[in-house]
Amino acid sequence: MNYRLRFSLGLTSLLLLLLIGCESSPVRPVAPEVSEVPQAPRAARPTLQTAERSKAWWLPRHQLKIEEAKQSRIDLIFIGDSITHRWERENHGLSVWNQHYQHMNVLNLGFSGDRTEHVLWRLQNGAVDGIAPKVAVLLIGTNNTGQKFDDADDTALAIKTIVAELHRRLPQTKVLLLAILPMKLLPDDKHRNLNVEVNRRIAKLADGKRVFFLDMGKSYVDDKGVLNTRLMPDRLHLSTEGYRLWAEAMAPLLNRLMQ
């Protein structure tokens, strides 16, 4: 038998074996590539701040707040970004804070620059461990829309994830969810409109039992929607008067929830 004939017979035998094997063996589905597996948007995935910010002050503040929570009973927490952080600062919210909240055994968990994903990381890494506040005031999202122009659905999903995380870690705590405040001067600004879209979505999280929604936005603009720069001098952060307005607008609902 010559070489070509032997090769042809061998190839035919191999093909027959493969066909028999395919008929007798079950078909195994191919696992999808990692990129094909649906994932939550980045805004809903916990993450650290940048390494530089983390080392400089962000992680030290996180640890400080964890220790602060151990010192006494905590009945009220504020969670958010720089707008919440600045309750602690002179010429911003400190005097109003001392007047309205200091007597409530309160903890400020506002961190400048935070987006939803950073709040999630903090909650999952000890920020509310060992405490049982009556109310958690949550204001977050403006850095998602203002810095990254995240999609409204993504930011709303991330806020929903934060609320769920609070429920899991603080089952007896009521969440007072605040609408993202207006930003930029004019009502047709794309960032302002994006905040409006997020607010429409997160308003639906309120159930009147564990989650309560409050939109204070109209108090910071005139009847044409133009931002009041006396209340928000840089078109984002609040003046002392802006914080006073926040405290007064929130007082009726917060006082009821704190009972």
For each residue, the residues with C-beta under 8 A, 3 or more apart:
1: 5 6
2: 5 6
3: 6 7
4: 7 8
5: 1 2 8 9
6: 1 2 3 9 10
7: 3 4 10 11
8: 4 5 11 12
9: 5 6 12 13
10: 6 7 13 14
11: 7 8 14 15
12: 8 9 15 16
13: 9 10 16 17
14: 10 11 17 18
15: 11 12 18 19
16: 12 13 19 20
17: 13 14 20 21
18: 14 15 21 22
19: 15 16 22 23
20: 16 17 23 24
21: 17 18 24 25
22: 18 19 25
23: 19 20
24: 20 21
25: 21 22
26:
27:
28:
29:
30:
31:
32: 36 37
33: 36 37
34: 37
35:
36: 32 33
37: 32 33 34
38:
39: 45
40: 44 45 157 161
41: 44 45 150 151 153 154 157 158
42: 45 47 117 150 154
43: 115 116 117 144 148 150 154 155 157 158
44: 40 41 116 117 120 154 157 158 161
45: 39 40 41 42 117 120
46: 117 118 120 121 123 124
47: 42 117 118 120 121
48: 51 54 58 59 118 121
49: 53 54 58 113 114 118
50: 53 54
51: 48 54 55
52: 55 56
53: 49 50 56 57 58 113
54: 48 49 50 51 58 59
55: 51 52 58 59
56: 52 53
57: 53 60 61
58: 48 49 53 54 55 61 62 111 113
59: 48 54 55 62 63
60: 57 63 64
61: 57 58 64 65 111
62: 58 59 65 66 111 122 125 126 127
63: 59 60 66 67
64: 60 61 67 68
65: 61 62 68 69 107 108 109 127
66: 62 63 69 70 126 127 129
67: 63 64 70 71
68: 64 65 71 107
69: 65 66 74 107 128 129 130 131
70: 66 67 130
71: 67 68
72: 105
73: 105
74: 69 77 105 106 107 131 132 133
75: 104 105 106 133 134 135 258
76: 101 104 105 106 107 133 134 135 136 137 258
77: 74 106 107 108 109 128 131 133 135 136 137
78: 84 87 106 107 108 109 110 136 137 139
79: 84 109 110 119 136 137 138 139 140 162
80: 83 84 85 109 110 111 114 119 137 138 139 140
81: 84 85 110 111 112 113 114 115 139 140 142 143
82: 85 86 110 111 112 113 114 237
83: 80 86 110 139 142 181 236 237 238
84: 78 79 80 81 87 108 109 110 139
85: 80 81 82 88 89 108 110 111 112
86: 82 83 89 92 93 110 112 237 238 243
87: 78 84 92 93 94 96 97 101 108 110 243
88: 85 93 94 97 108 110
89: 85 86 92 93 94
90: 94 95
91: 240
92: 86 87 89 237 238 239 240 243
93: 86 87 88 89 96 97 238 240 243 246
94: 87 88 89 90 97 98
95: 90 98 99 240
96: 87 93 99 100 240 243 244 246 247
97: 87 88 93 94 100 101 102 108 243
98: 94 95 101 102
99: 95 96 102 247
100: 96 97 247 251
101: 76 87 97 98 104 106 247
102: 97 98 99 106
103:
104: 75 76 101 258
105: 72 73 74 75 76
106: 74 75 76 77 78 101 102
107: 65 68 69 74 76 77 78 131 133
108: 65 77 78 84 85 87 88 97
109: 65 77 78 79 80 84 122 127 128
110: 78 79 80 81 82 83 84 85 86 87 88 114
111: 58 61 62 80 81 82 85 114 118 119 122
112: 81 82 85 86
113: 49 53 58 81 82 118 143
114: 49 80 81 82 110 111 118 119 122 140 143
115: 43 81 118 119 140 141 143 144 147 148
116: 43 44 119 120 140 141 144 155 158 159 161 162
117: 42 43 44 45 46 47 120 121 158
118: 46 47 48 49 111 113 114 115 121 122
119: 79 80 111 114 115 116 122 123 140 162
120: 44 45 46 47 116 117 123 124 158 161 162 165
121: 46 47 48 117 118 124 125
122: 62 109 111 114 118 119 125 126 127
123: 46 119 120 127 128 162 165 166 169
124: 46 120 121 165
125: 62 121 122
126: 62 66 122 129
127: 62 65 66 109 122 123
128: 69 77 109 123 131 133 136 166 169 170
129: 66 69 126 169
130: 69 70
131: 69 74 77 107 128 170
132: 74 170 172 173
133: 74 75 76 77 107 128 136 170 173
134: 75 76 172 173 174 257 258
135: 75 76 77 173 174 175 176 254 257 258
136: 76 77 78 79 128 133 166 170 173 174 175 176
137: 76 77 78 79 80 176 178 250 254
138: 79 80 159 162 163 166 175 176 177 178
139: 78 79 80 81 83 84 178 180 181
140: 79 80 81 114 115 116 119 159 162 180
141: 115 116 144 145 155 158 159 180 195 198 202
142: 81 83 145 146 180 181 183 195 236
143: 81 113 114 115 146 147 148
144: 43 115 116 141 147 148 150 154 155 158
145: 141 142 148 149 150 152 155 180 191 194 195 198
146: 142 143 149 183 191 236
147: 115 143 144
148: 43 115 143 144 145
149: 145 146 190 191 194
150: 41 42 43 144 145 154 155
151: 41 154 155
152: 145 155 156 194 197 198 201
153: 41 156 157 201
154: 41 42 43 44 144 150 151 157 158
155: 43 116 141 144 145 150 151 152 158 159 198
156: 152 153 159 160 198 201 202
157: 40 41 43 44 153 154 160 161
158: 41 43 44 116 117 120 141 144 154 155 161 162
159: 116 138 140 141 155 156 162 163 177 198 202 205
160: 156 157 163 164 202 205
161: 40 44 116 120 157 158 164 165
162: 79 116 119 120 123 138 140 158 159 165 166
163: 138 159 160 166 167 175 177 205 211
164: 160 161 167 168
165: 120 123 124 161 162 168 169
166: 123 128 136 138 162 163 169 170 173 175
167: 163 164 170 171 175 210
168: 164 165 171
169: 123 128 129 165 166
170: 128 131 132 133 136 166 167 173
171: 167 168
172: 132 134
173: 132 133 134 135 136 166 170
174: 134 135 136 210 211 212 257
175: 135 136 138 163 166 167 210 211 212
176: 135 136 137 138 212 214 250 253 254 257
177: 138 159 163 202 205 206 211 212 213 214
178: 137 138 139 181 213 214 215 216 250
179: 199 202 203 213 214 215 216 217
180: 139 140 141 142 145 183 195 198 199 217
181: 83 139 142 178 195 216 217 220 232
182: 192 195 217 220 221 225 227 232
183: 142 146 180 189 191 192 195 227 232 235 236
184: 189 191 192 227 235
185: 189 226 227 229 235
186: 189 192 225 226 227
187: 192 193 221 224 225 226
188: 192 193
189: 183 184 185 186 192 193
190: 149 193 194
191: 145 146 149 183 184 194 195
192: 182 183 184 186 187 188 189 195 196
193: 187 188 189 190 196 197
194: 145 149 152 190 191 197 198
195: 141 142 145 180 181 182 183 191 192 198 199
196: 192 193 199 200
197: 152 193 194 200 201
198: 141 145 152 155 156 159 180 194 195 201 202
199: 179 180 195 196 202 203 215 217
200: 196 197 203 204
201: 152 153 156 197 198 204
202: 141 156 159 160 177 179 198 199 205 213
203: 179 199 200 206 213 215
204: 200 201
205: 159 160 163 177 202 211 213
206: 177 203 211 212 213
207: 210 211
208: 211 212
209:
210: 167 174 175 207
211: 163 174 175 177 205 206 207 208
212: 174 175 176 177 206 208 253 257
213: 177 178 179 202 203 205 206
214: 176 177 178 179 249 250 253
215: 178 179 199 203 218
216: 178 179 181 219 220 245 246 249 250
217: 179 180 181 182 199 220 221
218: 215 221
219: 216 245 249
220: 181 182 216 217 227 228 231 232 242 245
221: 182 187 217 218 224 225 226 227 228
222: 225 226 228
223:
224: 187 221
225: 182 186 187 221 222
226: 185 186 187 221 222
227: 182 183 184 185 186 220 221 231 232 235
228: 220 221 222 231 232
229: 185 232 233 235
230: 233 239 241
231: 220 227 228 238 239 241 242 245
232: 181 182 183 220 227 228 229 235 236 237 238 239 242
233: 229 230 237 239
234: 237
235: 183 184 185 227 229 232
236: 83 142 146 183 232
237: 82 83 86 92 232 233 234 242
238: 83 86 92 93 231 232 241 242 243 246
239: 92 230 231 232 233 242 243
240: 91 92 93 95 96 243 244
241: 230 231 238 244 245
242: 220 231 232 237 238 239 245 246
243: 86 87 92 93 96 97 238 239 240 246 247
244: 96 240 241 247 248
245: 216 219 220 231 241 242 248 249
246: 93 96 216 238 242 243 249 250
247: 96 99 100 101 243 244 250 251
248: 244 245 251
249: 214 216 219 245 246
250: 137 176 178 214 216 246 247 253 254
251: 100 247 248 254 255
252: 255 256
253: 176 212 214 250 256 257
254: 135 137 176 250 251 257 258
255: 251 252 258 259
256: 252 253 259
257: 134 135 174 176 212 253 254
258: 75 76 104 134 135 254 255
259: 255 256
